[in-house]
Amino acid sequence: MQTAHRILAILAAGVLAAGSVRPTHAQVVADAPGRIANFSVRANSGAGDNVLVSGFVLGGQNTRPLLLRAIGPGLSDFGVTDFMIDPELKVFRTPEVEMTNDSWSDGDDLTPLLDRLGAFDLQHGSRDAAVLLPLSPGAYTAHAQGKAGSTGQVLLELYDAADPGDLTQSIANISLRGELRPDNPLMIAGFVLTAGRPKHVLIRAVGPTLAEFGVANALGNPRIRLYHNGDLVAENDDWAPAGTDPSATEAAFDEAGAFPLPRGSLDAVLDLELPPGAYSAHIDDPTGTHGVVLIEIYDLDPPGNGGIAPKPDPAPGAAPDVWLHARNSRIQEGVTPAGSVLIVRSGDVSQPLRVRLATSGTADADDIPGIPATVLIPAGSSTAAVPVSAWNDRLVEPAETLTVSLVEDDTYTIRGLGRVHFIIEDETEPASRGWRAEFYNNTDLEGEPVVVRHDEAIEFEWEYEPPAEGVPADRFSARWTGYLETPATGDYTFTTYTDDGVRLWIDDELVIDHWTNQSAKSHSAVRRLAGGVRYAVRMEFYDRGGRATAALYWTPPGSNRSALSAREIFQIETPAPTITSARTALTLAGAPFHYQLTATGNPQSFAVTDLPAGLTFDPITGAITGTPANAGAYSIVLEATNAHGTGMEVLQLNVLAAGAAPVAERWETASDTLEAPDAVAASTAVLDQLQSDAPAGTALERIRGFLTPPESGDYRFWVAASGPATLRIADSDQPADRWERARVSTPGGSLYWFASEEQASLPIRLEAGKRYYFEVLHRPAPVGGPVSVAWRLPSASPDAPPAIIPGWALARYDAVAPETDGQSLYLARLRPADGAATTASGTASLLFNAETRTATITLRMTGLSSPQVAAYLLVGEAGFTGPLIQPLPNGQFNNFTWRIEDAGTLTADDLVAALQTGLLNVIIYSADFPEGELRGHFAPALGSSAFHAPPAPPAVDLDTPPTAPEAVRFLTQATFGPDTAAVDHLRQIGYRAWLDEQIAAAPTWHLPALDAILESYRQEDPEARVSYRDRVHLWWQTAVQAPDQLRQRMAFALSEILVVSDRGLPGADPAAASAYYDLLVKHAFGNFRDLLLDVTLSPAMGYYLSMLRNEKGDPVRGTLPDENYAREIMQLFTIGLNKLHPDGTLMLDAYGAPIPTYTQETIMGLARVFTGWSYQHTGDGEPNFRWG
């Protein structure tokens, strides 16, 4: 985090009392400037937000050692009495924990290093914290906090422990936020510059400008006094008083990547060159006031001389891609935090990247706190954020626009969204409480509402009745709008409960989107909202028919769920139009596009800004139509105007590129099956839609590629052909996920869609913008003939005829299976990291090429609790932190190449060994879990994309009597161990007769035998009970002596797959376990489906995997069905985690990743099936566990 406004987001308040530094023992290098070698600050470190935190940025290209110390008890030698008893030191790298230490003696002996650095000694065994870390370039924060909630004075120190002769770039900047209080009116921060030429240093004490970033109680008039050897070196109170030209200092801000300060503000700045030595910066307020202040120290010398790198000359073809993302594009004047521009880069993040910005729009530049002309994305980070807010000018005026654009530069390439828009509105007061409700006589919110009313809350169960007079009971829609002012900063849960479709927006973010027919169902979304900020809330709903239900609930931080009602929702009377149409849209390049701009207030005209090529706009109707020519992300300003004013919104339009046109492959010879030969096709033809006319002599035709839906919802597909044909569509972009959806058995024509029911698919739920693999196989008549595939879009009428799929929705099949020969496959299952309460999961696959020392990594994950922050390869044992040795791309990715080279103190050989011994991990960091949400280690695996069947096994001879060794081997596998009589018997009758004999043998039951033991006990003691020992003894006795040995061995095998545990049953009841085992005995030779049904309905299984009395979800109470059994029945009992080849090896997708058999959504859906079950018994007695 190079810029201080980003540091503000992660620094907690510290109360600084005094600081001291000692010069280091460094050799003199006269022809180069020194570097910042040491920084220290002493302050009170409290709990929660008052933990002492300091931020720092390391520059350069290489890893370098840094010593960090948090000293509490060691301060007693200097007369400090209120020291922290047991400080703990944590080092974070935006935001993952790099290392934790709470007892310096636990680590290496640091005494020789302390002497070289000039740091005072610590008593052996003291509870001070110290750690020596090899840190790579990037942004870090150091937390000095007390264990078990302890507080007190602590000295936080940072030393550059590199060799004194190493003059490469080191500490690029340091920052700390603290508070001046009546009992501590002075803050002192110390730093040391090593010997050499004078160094250019920028020191800032920011107080008043912090208010722009939402900091309460900012110091009103900070002053800096800089001392060297007790002498005052420089002083500054107001950095740019009237009548001065601060342009040189502003240039230093830009060079440092620091956020700008308004001219005339009372912040303090020193921009000067300093000779080597120890310095202390004293921060106070000469007027005697108190408050929060940010101290920043920047090294402004070039690299190689200890400073920030200037803009490097780009290597040919190495310029990274850069794009923008707007967060909260609607801004209210005077409200902070408001919005932000996120600057994102791709590719290598080992070096900092300076990005140039420009602003434009109708907003007065004086009303916008300065947006910097350049922003530095620091080394180790792929993003930088720029806050966007507006002063409250107290004027009543129309909404204004602010546009932030990337400026072209030869060090990066602008890709995707290069310009984002913000709408700036006046701050207004609530006019009334509750929701504005609008009801429509259609399911699409089209036209004018027939009923507009005020609703106290959205909590309706209309059942079969109309929601209002004049509105039908079926096929209607509604929209509720209002404003919510949040009471505190935190995570807010919003839950809808509807029958049928629902959409929910918080400001311009669509947080819940289930616009589909459904029975009464709840959906939830969690969003972190700032306290005291006004958010626009909009819920849309439609009812297709039958019962109608609509409700909206919220759960504020630390509170219970309740209806979001007039207590929290209010209206702002704005006679100007309010735009109600969607804020996001998606289409494909070359596809017909239609977007209808709608607004309240009877607008007289509409307008748009920045419409992409190929689209036109009608200012009277508000319709955007046409065919977008180019793929890309577009930010479009929408305006609606009436006699009272103009309302504005920002539409984010994403235009996808489908790809090259698909190809029909044709073979002149083929088998009678609908499967493509291995041979290369005799001819091909490029298609402009999903329709082909094979010439005479074509034996088989295959069309395959990718389908990109233009909208989300339920699609139906049809296939028509002149000969037998099949249509297969995958659940993803992977061929291995394909399923037959429709087929032609009776030849017809290319447009004969309804000759038979099998030509039409069932509804298939597809997601807009996602690619799905498809293939069509067709055996035309000898004279040739056509094949066609059609669809019906979700938005089309149910009676609309099928339409041939157009070329703009299709792309050529271009995925190539990775070459795995000569490479080793490793697989990491990503599970919740230590301390992360999450349902997220994932897998990472790694193909290692020992010859080239490279690894290709593909990662899949789902269900993260919050936005991802970073991903890394980490070396360490499970449950322990270790060095982060390679950043990975955010999100899911394919075929990331890792060149295995030395990293810090680990050599390339060390990293290969870590991979091969299970010490190489993947760790995923998220906003809610900054210490890691998902983690997994790589382990060897076997798998391939293509399966090559092994040779057929030799035929089994069941009739020839076995030899003695053969009989022993067979019986060892088929029984619990042979004796001489069993071997002789098998040799006498042979395999076939023995198997028939065992299958026909009567089952030996466990529960009746256990009941007999209980009966014998109760003859002496009527209250006697059987024990776990009795059941186990009985099991062993049966295993050894039962005549139905094969059945018992099969039951034992099933018990290790369909698992329950004695200790996981109520009261560890032996009868429950015996009854369950008898169920396995019963089905040992039976049908697996029957077995699975009885296992599911077994009371033992119901209790063990918590399916017993499983309830359906309740949105009011915030409950969901228990997912335990739903997950295990797939993962352990049936299909497993990933698809497998017939030989049990992993089936890999086109990117070398395993193919999951189910998702979290599948689990949640299946869990609803396993609800409502309880014990089957009659009467008032205790339920029993007997089968049946």
HELIX and SHEET records of a PDB file:
HELIX    1   1 ALA A    4  ILE A    7  1                                   4    
HELIX    2   2 GLY A   48  ASN A   50  5                                   3    
HELIX    3   3 PRO A   73  PHE A   78  5                                   6    
HELIX    4   4 TRP A  104  ASP A  106  5                                   3    
HELIX    5   5 THR A  111  LEU A  117  1                                   7    
HELIX    6   6 LYS A  147  GLY A  149  5                                   3    
HELIX    7   7 PRO A  208  PHE A  213  5                                   6    
HELIX    8   8 SER A  247  ALA A  256  1                                  10    
HELIX    9   9 ALA A  365  ASP A  367  5                                   3    
HELIX   10  10 PRO A  735  ASP A  737  5                                   3    
HELIX   11  11 GLU A  757  GLN A  759  5                                   3    
HELIX   12  12 GLY A  807  ALA A  809  5                                   3    
HELIX   13  13 ALA A  908  GLN A  916  1                                   9    
HELIX   14  14 ALA A  964  ALA A  974  1                                  11    
HELIX   15  15 THR A  980  ALA A 1000  1                                  21    
HELIX   16  16 LEU A 1007  ARG A 1018  1                                  12    
HELIX   17  17 TYR A 1028  GLN A 1041  1                                  14    
HELIX   18  18 GLN A 1045  SER A 1055  1                                  11    
HELIX   19  19 ASP A 1062  GLY A 1064  5                                   3    
HELIX   20  20 PRO A 1066  ALA A 1068  5                                   3    
HELIX   21  21 PRO A 1070  LYS A 1082  1                                  13    
HELIX   22  22 PHE A 1088  THR A 1096  1                                   9    
HELIX   23  23 PRO A 1099  TYR A 1104  1                                   6    
HELIX   24  24 ASN A 1124  GLN A 1131  1                                   8    
HELIX   25  25 GLN A 1160  VAL A 1169  1                                  10    
SHEET    1   A 5 VAL A  15  ALA A  18  0                                        
SHEET    2   A 5 ILE A  36  SER A  45 -1                                        
SHEET    3   A 5 GLY A 152  ASP A 160 -1                                        
SHEET    4   A 5 ARG A  64  ILE A  71 -1                                        
SHEET    5   A 5 ALA A 129  LEU A 135 -1                                        
SHEET    1   B 6 VAL A  15  ALA A  18  0                                        
SHEET    2   B 6 ILE A  36  SER A  45 -1                                        
SHEET    3   B 6 MET A 187  LEU A 193 -1                                        
SHEET    4   B 6 GLY A 277  ASP A 284 -1                                        
SHEET    5   B 6 ARG A 223  HIS A 228 -1                                        
SHEET    6   B 6 ASP A 231  ASN A 236 -1                                        
SHEET    1   C 8 GLU A  96  ASN A 101  0                                        
SHEET    2   C 8 PRO A  87  ARG A  93 -1                                        
SHEET    3   C 8 GLY A 138  GLY A 146 -1                                        
SHEET    4   C 8 LEU A  52  LEU A  58 -1                                        
SHEET    5   C 8 ILE A 171  LEU A 180 -1                                        
SHEET    6   C 8 GLY A 291  ASP A 299 -1                                        
SHEET    7   C 8 LYS A 199  VAL A 206 -1                                        
SHEET    8   C 8 ALA A 268  LEU A 274 -1                                        
SHEET    1   D 4 THR A 383  VAL A 388  0                                        
SHEET    2   D 4 GLY A 339  ARG A 345 -1                                        
SHEET    3   D 4 ASP A 321  ARG A 327 -1                                        
SHEET    4   D 4 THR A 413  ILE A 414  1                                        
SHEET    1   E 5 ARG A 330  GLN A 332  0                                        
SHEET    2   E 5 ARG A 419  GLU A 425  1                                        
SHEET    3   E 5 GLU A 400  LEU A 406 -1                                        
SHEET    4   E 5 LEU A 353  SER A 360 -1                                        
SHEET    5   E 5 THR A 374  ILE A 377 -1                                        
SHEET    1   F 5 SER A 432  ARG A 433  0                                        
SHEET    2   F 5 ILE A 569  GLN A 571 -1                                        
SHEET    3   F 5 PHE A 476  GLU A 485 -1                                        
SHEET    4   F 5 TRP A 435  TYR A 440 -1                                        
SHEET    5   F 5 VAL A 451  ASP A 455 -1                                        
SHEET    1   G 6 SER A 432  ARG A 433  0                                        
SHEET    2   G 6 ILE A 569  GLN A 571 -1                                        
SHEET    3   G 6 PHE A 476  GLU A 485 -1                                        
SHEET    4   G 6 ARG A 534  ASP A 543 -1                                        
SHEET    5   G 6 VAL A 502  ILE A 506 -1                                        
SHEET    6   G 6 GLU A 509  HIS A 514 -1                                        
SHEET    1   H 4 GLU A 459  GLU A 463  0                                        
SHEET    2   H 4 ALA A 548  THR A 555 -1                                        
SHEET    3   H 4 GLY A 490  ASP A 499 -1                                        
SHEET    4   H 4 LYS A 521  LEU A 529 -1                                        
SHEET    1   I 3 GLU A 459  GLU A 463  0                                        
SHEET    2   I 3 ALA A 548  THR A 555 -1                                        
SHEET    3   I 3 SER A 562  ALA A 563 -1                                        
SHEET    1   J 4 THR A 584  LEU A 588  0                                        
SHEET    2   J 4 GLY A 645  LEU A 656  1                                        
SHEET    3   J 4 GLY A 632  ASN A 642 -1                                        
SHEET    4   J 4 SER A 605  THR A 609 -1                                        
SHEET    1   K 3 PHE A 593  GLN A 596  0                                        
SHEET    2   K 3 ALA A 623  GLY A 626 -1                                        
SHEET    3   K 3 LEU A 615  PHE A 617 -1                                        
SHEET    1   L 6 SER A 683  VAL A 686  0                                        
SHEET    2   L 6 VAL A 663  TRP A 667 -1                                        
SHEET    3   L 6 LEU A 700  LEU A 707 -1                                        
SHEET    4   L 6 TYR A 772  HIS A 778 -1                                        
SHEET    5   L 6 ALA A 725  ALA A 730 -1                                        
SHEET    6   L 6 ARG A 738  VAL A 744 -1                                        
SHEET    1   M 4 SER A 683  VAL A 686  0                                        
SHEET    2   M 4 VAL A 663  TRP A 667 -1                                        
SHEET    3   M 4 LEU A 700  LEU A 707 -1                                        
SHEET    4   M 4 LEU A 810  ARG A 812 -1                                        
SHEET    1   N 4 GLN A 691  ALA A 694  0                                        
SHEET    2   N 4 GLY A 785  ARG A 792 -1                                        
SHEET    3   N 4 GLY A 713  ALA A 721 -1                                        
SHEET    4   N 4 ILE A 764  LEU A 766 -1                                        
SHEET    1   O 3 GLN A 691  ALA A 694  0                                        
SHEET    2   O 3 GLY A 785  ARG A 792 -1                                        
SHEET    3   O 3 ALA A 803  ILE A 804 -1                                        
SHEET    1   P 8 LEU A 884  LEU A 888  0                                        
SHEET    2   P 8 GLN A 868  VAL A 875 -1                                        
SHEET    3   P 8 LEU A 920  SER A 926 -1                                        
SHEET    4   P 8 LEU A 934  HIS A 937 -1                                        
SHEET    5   P 8 SER A 824  PRO A 832 -1                                        
SHEET    6   P 8 SER A 841  ASN A 849 -1                                        
SHEET    7   P 8 THR A 854  THR A 862 -1                                        
SHEET    8   P 8 PHE A 893  ARG A 899 -1                                        
SHEET    1   Q 6 LEU A 884  LEU A 888  0                                        
SHEET    2   Q 6 GLN A 868  VAL A 875 -1                                        
SHEET    3   Q 6 LEU A 920  SER A 926 -1                                        
SHEET    4   Q 6 LEU A 934  HIS A 937 -1                                        
SHEET    5   Q 6 SER A 824  PRO A 832 -1                                        
SHEET    6   Q 6 ALA A 939  ALA A 941 -1                                        
SHEET    1   R 2 GLY A 943  SER A 944  0                                        
SHEET    2   R 2 LEU A1146  MET A1147  1                                        
END                                                                             
